[in-house]
């Protein structure tokens, strides 16, 4: 069954699949907006290899040291930390930002991810 995880969900996902968590020493991810660079990946569709602005409310960051085979980073912040992941042939998808906390609702990238993921178009 597909699962879409947000923020702490990505942190849990990463820790279960071999990633590492650390505290954000400079608080640059707490209550701010920042850019993420999206990977080139089928699930990202027209958003592949672009840069997007996302919100941020976390004080832990995820790095990809030691991920198990099949875990794919989908987005990184400018400091190199992971902001989105997928695994299990696309069945698991997680983002560090909060689509539900945007004042104007989820943006077009968020809607694309949710729709393609829930409709099973996640390879």
Phi, psi and omega per residue, in radians:
X1 nan 2.270 3.120
X2 -1.092 2.538 3.076
X3 -2.337 2.392 3.100
X4 -2.073 2.040 -3.061
X5 -1.952 2.585 -3.104
X6 -2.169 2.365 3.008
X7 0.905 -1.720 -3.139
X8 -1.036 -0.534 3.064
X9 -1.074 -0.721 3.083
X10 -1.133 -0.668 3.130
X11 -1.114 -0.751 3.092
X12 -1.120 -0.836 3.095
X13 -0.896 -0.940 -3.096
X14 -1.034 -0.783 -3.108
X15 -1.168 -0.547 3.125
X16 -1.347 -0.391 -3.087
X17 -1.938 0.367 2.993
X18 1.688 -0.029 3.099
X19 -1.318 3.054 3.109
X20 -2.209 2.549 3.118
X21 -1.909 2.529 3.003
X22 -2.581 2.729 3.099
X23 -1.216 2.474 3.081
X24 -1.366 1.842 -3.008
X25 -1.134 -0.598 -3.061
X26 -1.758 0.114 3.099
X27 1.050 0.399 -3.097
X28 -1.294 -0.021 3.121
X29 -2.012 0.184 -3.063
X30 -1.822 2.030 3.073
X31 0.958 0.816 3.107
X32 -2.398 2.939 2.912
X33 -1.895 2.538 3.105
X34 -2.674 2.915 -3.139
X35 -1.527 2.572 2.966
X36 -2.195 2.501 3.069
X37 -1.684 2.093 -3.136
X38 -1.492 2.481 3.104
X39 -1.268 3.019 2.990
X40 -1.615 1.838 -3.073
X41 -2.601 2.474 -3.115
X42 -0.931 -0.700 -3.084
X43 -1.114 -0.411 -3.122
X44 -1.434 -0.222 3.072
X45 0.880 -2.226 -3.079
X46 -1.196 -0.124 -3.132
X47 -1.651 -0.061 3.114
X48 -0.933 2.417 3.044
X49 0.991 0.620 3.062
X50 -2.066 3.037 3.059
X51 -1.975 2.362 -3.125
X52 -2.271 2.657 3.069
X53 -1.645 2.262 -3.139
X54 -2.305 2.819 3.061
X55 -1.543 2.904 -3.052
X56 -2.623 2.229 -3.125
X57 -2.375 0.483 -3.068
X58 -2.036 2.637 3.086
X59 -1.997 0.167 2.992
X60 -2.073 2.515 3.117
X61 -2.090 2.752 -3.073
X62 -2.034 2.285 3.001
X63 -2.015 2.847 -3.007
X64 -1.746 0.437 3.071
X65 -1.180 2.091 2.998
X66 1.474 0.263 3.122
X67 -1.043 2.522 3.053
X68 -1.162 2.765 3.089
X69 -1.027 2.420 3.107
X70 1.675 -0.121 3.059
X71 -1.546 2.185 -3.038
X72 -2.089 2.006 3.009
X73 -1.158 2.292 -3.134
X74 -1.860 -0.373 -3.135
X75 -2.657 2.552 3.097
X76 -2.346 2.560 3.024
X77 -1.392 2.981 -3.100
X78 -1.104 -0.376 3.096
X79 -1.542 0.113 3.055
X80 1.584 -0.063 -3.134
X81 -1.359 2.653 -3.073
X82 -1.378 2.331 3.139
X83 -2.038 -0.196 3.078
X84 -2.751 2.552 -3.113
X85 -2.474 2.739 2.919
X86 -2.419 2.705 3.110
X87 -2.729 3.086 3.101
X88 0.952 0.891 -3.129
X89 0.962 0.624 3.083
X90 1.531 -0.028 3.136
X91 -1.186 -0.525 3.126
X92 -1.938 2.225 -3.140
X93 -2.352 2.360 -3.126
X94 -2.489 2.489 3.059
X95 -2.226 2.573 3.139
X96 -1.471 -0.422 -3.136
X97 -1.416 3.041 -3.044
X98 -2.044 1.622 3.091
X99 -1.006 -0.577 -3.079
X100 -1.338 -0.194 -3.099
X101 -1.777 0.104 3.078
X102 -1.343 2.366 -3.109
X103 -1.133 -0.491 -3.141
X104 -1.765 0.235 3.131
X105 1.520 3.050 -3.139
X106 -1.019 2.472 3.127
X107 -1.481 -3.086 -3.055
X108 -1.118 -0.609 3.064
X109 -1.111 -0.817 -3.141
X110 -1.042 -0.789 3.128
X111 -1.117 -0.712 3.090
X112 -1.047 -0.834 -3.128
X113 -1.066 -0.818 -3.140
X114 -1.111 -0.801 -3.104
X115 -1.173 -0.817 -3.118
X116 -1.169 -0.631 -3.120
X117 -1.218 -0.858 -3.086
X118 -1.235 -0.440 3.105
X119 -1.510 0.016 3.081
X120 1.436 0.266 3.119
X121 -1.709 1.070 -2.972
X122 -2.132 0.486 3.139
X123 -1.472 nan nan
